[in-house]
């Protein structure tokens, strides 16, 4: 990022039309908005899941005894709990009506990120993309092929958090930007060392993009313009770099 | 917020000059940028603390025995730990070199939000504003008096979080906007009820604003334009509404 401060624009992309399994999202987005070098594109997890065929019909799911027992305790549908457990490597908390898990890809979130909003019909839910960083890399390549521009790509979903109410969007996948801007060891404005400042840029991009939309509005992608990201940057470490290692986590 | 989606601009405000105890921040900001009705202004906690005389010299602090013992265990300066404990009502975690507390105003964060970056001299630290929502209300009134515009005001600081690496800016105080946009009970694009979506808008504003700056750049305020906030809105519940009640928190 070149300038020390910069004006940014958050441009919602609408009118993408219906997304189904096999839809090439990069083509769809490139057709709907003119991208510029240095842009980032923040894409809602939901359309990525749809494009990757990650929708499931609850009536097709056979709950295990473990899922049935947990579902009864949490007052959830057993088929949903079966899907959640299938996407998870560990239950972090199961209490009240809340089921927080660690997903196979290492995210800690409620219900393994599975939800039923904005689905084509009742009883259908969307699982998270299987490998959201791989999804981001693929969409970045699709955008390059379709538009000749390689923006950074962030795949965002809304997660709750401990201690604070309300959800914020976070980056579950990304490509083409450093997810963490690490200032540790660098100097502040007065030349003194900043002791512990590592900024979760990819998460802040996801949160910023969400400001342009309301949940009923169907804005599945948002362009963030003005960051002056390096369009020739490699895909980078992805949002996996935002996952705090368990040994370093005081709250799981 | 009127439109269902909207393009936003994030406009960094620089050139405010030095802020000292007694500085009227609303006047300073109104002189540096032309505000429009419906804007939000996101202000760095650090200048609010400076304006409110919340800087402390570590050499003036007399550590208690409790602070000395904790400081030795955590490898921190006893004077700093004394200040942290003085701002806190409870220690949440003290392990390794990490001290996470619940502040007197209910925030859960490392070191009670006290830090030494961007201070006028070595050995000086900034405490958080004593009542950040009151600070936001006061600055909003100052902006109204100076510019005849009543933008929403968010006071932001960067906090770490469980499970994810890197810090994000959150709203520690706000006035003139609903900190949480609550969609529970409302319908999604397909008309189905959204079960559990309450969006922490004020936190997402804080995170978005941070994208315009780098930590060494001295951008203490950012205007967010395009949200079409109601300039005649009351101050609202403040960022206190973002604090999860302890009884409802699985991770403290």
Interface residues (C-beta under 8 A of the other chain):
Chain A: X1 X4 X5 X6 X7 X8 X9 X10 X11 X12 X14 X93 X95 X98 X100 X108 X110 X115 X116 X117 X118 X119 X120 X122 X158 X161 X162 X163 X164 X165 X166 X167 X168 X169 X170 X179 X180 X181 X183 X186 X187 X188 X189 X190 X192 X194 X195 X197 X198 X199 X200 X201 X203 X204 X205 X207 X208 X210 X211 X212 X213 X214 X215 X216 X217 X218 X219 X224 X226 X227 X241 X242 X243 X244 X249 X250 X251 X252
Chain B: X1 X4 X5 X6 X7 X8 X9 X10 X11 X12 X14 X93 X95 X98 X100 X108 X115 X116 X117 X118 X119 X120 X122 X158 X161 X162 X163 X164 X165 X166 X167 X168 X169 X170 X179 X180 X181 X183 X186 X187 X188 X189 X190 X192 X194 X195 X196 X197 X198 X199 X200 X201 X203 X204 X205 X207 X208 X210 X211 X212 X213 X214 X215 X216 X217 X218 X219 X224 X226 X227 X241 X242 X243 X244 X249 X250 X251 X252
